[in-house]
Amino acid sequence: SDLAGEVDSLTGGIAAVVVPIVAISLLVGGIVVMNIMLVSVTERTFEIGLRKALGATRKQMLLQFMIESSFLTTCGGILGFLLAVGLTGLISILTGWTMTVTFIYVLLSVGVSGGIGMIAGIYPAYKASRLDPIVALARK
């Protein structure tokens, strides 16, 4: 019983440190993705103008950039998961501890990654959808 209390106390202490670090990391990652997508919109101004001139709707442009942003972060989440699995295996081998990866946490982490991409892509997608095709095509 005393050991269980110590384990709970240690787990709570670790969570108190890790949760804010994770939250800040996710916020910074979202800001970085938003900036990357804004650069993408700027670099692809002609393409966006051409698509709009050929009949693409604002909704289609919004969806394109939101999906791109979400895809980018979901791929990052999958790579992060694979790295975590590798490190978990390495730690298990080196320490002899039994460590497992739970499927629900895999889904949660990849889902959160995709969600952050979706949120981070809102402003760049909005900016792309608002471009005037005449102005965009004239910049080339």
C-alpha positions as CSV (number, residue, x, y, z in Angstrom):
1,S,0.0,0.0,0.0
2,D,2.8,2.4,0.9
3,L,4.6,1.5,-2.4
4,A,1.5,2.1,-4.4
5,G,1.2,5.6,-2.8
6,E,4.8,6.4,-3.7
7,V,4.2,5.2,-7.3
8,D,1.1,7.4,-7.5
9,S,3.0,10.4,-6.1
10,L,5.8,9.9,-8.5
11,T,3.4,9.5,-11.5
12,G,1.6,12.7,-10.5
13,G,4.8,14.6,-10.2
14,I,6.0,13.4,-13.6
15,A,2.6,14.4,-15.1
16,A,2.8,17.8,-13.5
17,V,6.0,18.4,-15.4
18,V,5.3,16.6,-18.7
19,V,1.8,18.0,-19.4
20,P,2.8,21.7,-19.6
21,I,5.9,20.8,-21.7
22,V,3.7,18.8,-24.1
23,A,1.1,21.6,-24.3
24,I,3.8,24.2,-25.1
25,S,5.3,21.9,-27.7
26,L,2.0,21.4,-29.4
27,L,1.3,25.1,-29.4
28,V,4.7,25.9,-30.9
29,G,4.3,23.1,-33.4
30,G,1.0,24.5,-34.5
31,I,2.4,27.9,-34.9
32,V,5.3,26.5,-37.0
33,V,2.9,24.6,-39.2
34,M,0.7,27.7,-39.7
35,N,3.8,29.7,-40.8
36,I,4.8,26.9,-43.2
37,M,1.4,26.9,-44.7
38,L,1.4,30.7,-45.0
39,V,4.6,30.5,-46.9
40,S,3.1,27.8,-49.1
41,V,0.1,30.1,-49.9
42,T,2.5,33.0,-50.7
43,E,4.7,30.8,-53.0
44,R,1.7,29.3,-54.7
45,T,-0.2,32.5,-55.4
46,F,-0.2,32.0,-59.2
47,E,-1.5,28.4,-58.8
48,I,-4.3,29.6,-56.5
49,G,-5.2,32.4,-58.9
50,L,-5.2,30.0,-61.8
51,R,-7.4,27.4,-60.0
52,K,-9.8,30.2,-58.9
53,A,-9.9,31.6,-62.5
54,L,-10.8,28.1,-63.7
55,G,-13.7,27.9,-61.4
56,A,-12.4,26.6,-58.0
57,T,-14.7,27.7,-55.2
58,R,-13.6,29.3,-51.9
59,K,-14.7,26.1,-50.2
60,Q,-12.5,24.0,-52.4
61,M,-9.5,26.2,-51.7
62,L,-10.2,26.1,-48.0
63,L,-10.5,22.3,-48.1
64,Q,-7.3,21.9,-50.1
65,F,-5.1,23.9,-47.7
66,M,-6.8,22.5,-44.6
67,I,-6.2,18.9,-45.9
68,E,-2.6,19.7,-46.8
69,S,-1.9,21.1,-43.3
70,S,-3.6,18.1,-41.6
71,F,-1.8,15.6,-43.8
72,L,1.5,17.3,-43.0
73,T,1.0,17.1,-39.2
74,T,-0.5,13.6,-39.3
75,C,2.6,12.3,-41.1
76,G,4.7,14.1,-38.4
77,G,2.5,12.4,-35.8
78,I,3.1,9.0,-37.4
79,L,6.9,9.6,-37.6
80,G,6.9,10.7,-33.9
81,F,5.0,7.5,-33.0
82,L,7.5,5.3,-34.8
83,L,10.3,7.2,-33.0
84,A,8.6,6.7,-29.7
85,V,8.2,2.9,-30.3
86,G,11.8,2.6,-31.2
87,L,12.9,4.5,-28.1
88,T,10.5,2.5,-25.9
89,G,12.0,-0.8,-27.3
90,L,15.5,0.5,-26.7
91,I,14.7,1.6,-23.1
92,S,13.1,-1.8,-22.5
93,I,16.3,-3.6,-23.7
94,L,18.7,-1.4,-21.8
95,T,16.8,-1.3,-18.5
96,G,15.0,-4.6,-18.5
97,W,11.7,-2.8,-17.8
98,T,8.6,-3.9,-19.5
99,M,7.2,-1.1,-21.5
100,T,4.1,-1.3,-23.8
101,V,2.5,0.9,-26.4
102,T,-1.3,1.0,-26.1
103,F,-3.3,1.2,-29.3
104,I,-5.7,3.9,-28.0
105,Y,-2.7,6.2,-27.3
106,V,-1.5,5.6,-30.8
107,L,-4.9,6.7,-32.2
108,L,-5.0,9.6,-29.8
109,S,-1.6,10.9,-30.7
110,V,-2.1,10.7,-34.4
111,G,-5.6,12.2,-34.1
112,V,-4.2,15.1,-32.0
113,S,-1.5,15.7,-34.6
114,G,-4.1,15.8,-37.4
115,G,-6.3,18.1,-35.3
116,I,-3.5,20.5,-34.7
117,G,-2.8,20.6,-38.4
118,M,-6.5,21.3,-39.1
119,I,-6.5,24.2,-36.6
120,A,-3.1,25.5,-37.8
121,G,-4.3,25.4,-41.4
122,I,-7.5,27.6,-40.8
123,Y,-5.9,31.0,-41.3
124,P,-3.6,30.0,-44.3
125,A,-6.6,28.3,-46.0
126,Y,-8.8,31.3,-45.4
127,K,-6.1,33.6,-46.8
128,A,-5.8,31.3,-49.9
129,S,-9.5,31.2,-50.4
130,R,-9.7,35.1,-50.3
131,L,-7.1,35.7,-53.0
132,D,-8.4,37.6,-56.0
133,P,-7.6,35.6,-59.1
134,I,-6.9,38.7,-61.2
135,V,-4.3,40.0,-58.7
136,A,-2.8,36.5,-58.2
137,L,-2.4,36.0,-61.9
138,A,-0.9,39.4,-62.5
139,R,1.9,38.8,-60.0
140,K,3.5,36.1,-62.2
